[in-house]
């Protein structure tokens, strides 16, 4: 179940899959108009109930805002076809120990914790040959509610994760 503290915020959008350049992508929708929403314009978001009530949507998503304390960690394709979690992804889940849910594809994991990251977004290729991304604002997570755990303060763990996966370039 999606944590109540997220459901209480007016940072929800329905989403729909659209094909762009031959690939499916999840497009956020404005729950008031049904037109495209913006992950940076709060006027295009709504409540959890409004997002759920939108017809012709494939799911709902939570928008990360600079005004909230949340960081989302997105690990694409970190689960095998049999459901086994890659050891490096397992370590991230273990270390952050936050709210964890399966992504809509069933092959990825989303983690939400409280904290701050230096830049609004960090993305890189991973040991499991896919993508690891951290978001603080300007993005949304597609939410399934197929999760467990609680959102908790994890600043030290986020700092360590960023230092390990996103080290600052050496000064010359």
C-alpha positions in Angstrom: 0.0 0.0 0.0 1.2 3.5 -0.9 2.2 5.3 2.4 -0.5 7.6 3.8 1.9 10.6 4.0 2.3 10.5 0.2 -1.4 9.9 -0.5 -2.2 13.1 1.6 -0.2 15.3 -0.7 -1.6 17.0 -3.9 1.3 15.7 -6.0 -0.5 13.0 -8.0 -1.0 12.5 -11.7 -2.6 9.7 -13.7 -0.4 8.5 -16.5 -0.8 6.7 -19.9 1.6 4.8 -22.0 2.4 6.5 -25.3 4.8 5.4 -28.1 7.7 7.8 -28.8 10.3 7.0 -31.4 9.0 3.4 -31.4 9.4 3.0 -27.6 6.7 3.0 -24.9 7.0 5.9 -22.4 4.8 6.9 -19.4 3.2 10.3 -19.9 1.8 12.2 -16.9 -1.7 13.6 -17.3 -3.5 16.5 -15.6 -6.2 14.9 -13.5 -8.4 18.0 -14.0 -8.2 18.2 -17.8 -6.9 14.8 -19.0 -4.3 16.7 -21.0 -0.5 16.3 -20.4 0.7 17.3 -17.0 4.1 18.8 -16.2 6.4 17.4 -13.5 7.4 20.9 -12.7 4.0 22.7 -12.7 1.9 21.9 -9.6 -1.2 23.4 -11.2 -1.2 20.2 -13.4 -1.2 17.8 -10.4 -4.1 16.7 -8.2 -4.9 14.7 -5.2 -4.5 11.0 -4.9 -8.2 10.5 -5.3 -8.4 12.7 -8.3 -5.6 10.8 -10.0 -7.3 7.5 -9.2 -10.6 8.8 -10.7 -9.1 9.7 -14.1 -10.6 7.7 -16.9 -8.4 6.4 -19.7 -5.2 6.2 -17.6 -2.9 3.2 -17.2 -1.9 4.1 -13.6 -1.1 6.9 -11.2 2.1 8.6 -10.3 3.6 10.7 -7.5 5.4 13.9 -8.5 8.6 14.8 -6.6 8.8 18.5 -5.8 11.5 20.7 -4.4 9.0 21.6 -1.7 8.8 18.1 -0.3 11.4 16.1 1.6 11.4 13.0 -0.6 13.9 11.4 -2.8 13.0 8.6 -5.2 15.4 5.9 -6.2 14.5 4.1 -9.5 16.3 0.9 -10.3 15.2 -0.4 -13.8 15.4 -4.1 -14.7 17.1 -5.1 -11.5 14.9 -8.2 -11.1 15.5 -11.3 -13.2 12.7 -13.1 -15.1 12.4 -15.3 -12.0 12.1 -12.4 -9.7 15.6 -12.5 -8.2 17.0 -9.1 -7.2 20.5 -8.4 -8.5 22.9 -8.3 -5.5 23.9 -4.7 -6.1 20.3 -3.6 -6.2 19.6 -5.7 -3.1 22.3 -3.8 -1.3 20.7 -0.4 -2.2 17.3 -1.6 -1.0 18.9 -2.9 2.2 20.9 0.2 2.9 18.1 2.7 2.3 15.5 0.6 4.1 12.6 2.9 3.0 9.3 2.4 1.2 10.0 -0.1 -1.6 7.6 -1.1 -4.4 7.7 -3.0 -7.7 7.5 -0.8 -10.8 4.6 -1.4 -13.2 6.8 -3.5 -15.5 7.5 -5.9 -12.6 11.2 -5.9 -13.4 12.2 -2.7 -11.5 12.2 -1.4 -8.0 11.3 2.1 -6.7 12.4 3.3 -3.2 11.2 6.5 -1.5 13.0 8.0 1.5 13.4 11.4 3.1 16.5 13.3 2.3 18.2 15.7 -0.1 20.5 15.2 -3.0 22.9 17.8 -4.3 21.5 17.9 -7.8 17.8 17.3 -8.6 18.7 14.1 -10.5 21.5 11.5 -10.8 21.4 8.8 -13.4 23.9 6.1 -14.5 24.3 2.6 -15.9 24.5 -0.1 -13.3 26.1 -3.4 -12.4 22.9 -5.0 -13.5 23.2 -3.4 -17.0 20.3 -1.0 -16.7 19.7 2.3 -15.0 19.9 3.7 -11.5 18.3 7.1 -11.0 17.8 9.3 -8.0 15.2 12.1 -8.2 14.3 14.9 -5.8 12.2 17.1 -8.0 11.0 17.6 -11.6 10.1 13.9 -12.1 7.3 11.5 -11.2 7.2 7.8 -10.2 4.6 5.5 -11.6 3.2 3.9 -8.5 1.7 0.4 -8.1 1.1 0.1 -4.4 2.7 -3.3 -4.6 5.2 -2.4 -1.9 6.3 -2.6 1.7 8.2 -0.6 4.3 7.9 2.9 5.5 9.3 6.2 4.3 12.1 7.2 6.7 14.9 9.7 7.0 17.9 8.3 5.1 20.2 11.3 4.4 23.4 9.4 5.5 22.5 6.4 3.4 21.7 8.7 0.4 25.0 10.5 0.8 26.9 7.2 0.9 25.0 5.9 -2.2 25.8 9.0 -4.2 29.5 9.0 -3.1 29.7 5.3 -4.3 27.8 5.5 -7.5 28.2 9.2 -8.5 31.7 10.3 -7.2 32.7 13.8 -8.0 35.2 14.0 -10.9 38.8 14.5 -9.8 40.1 18.1 -9.9 43.0 18.6 -12.3 
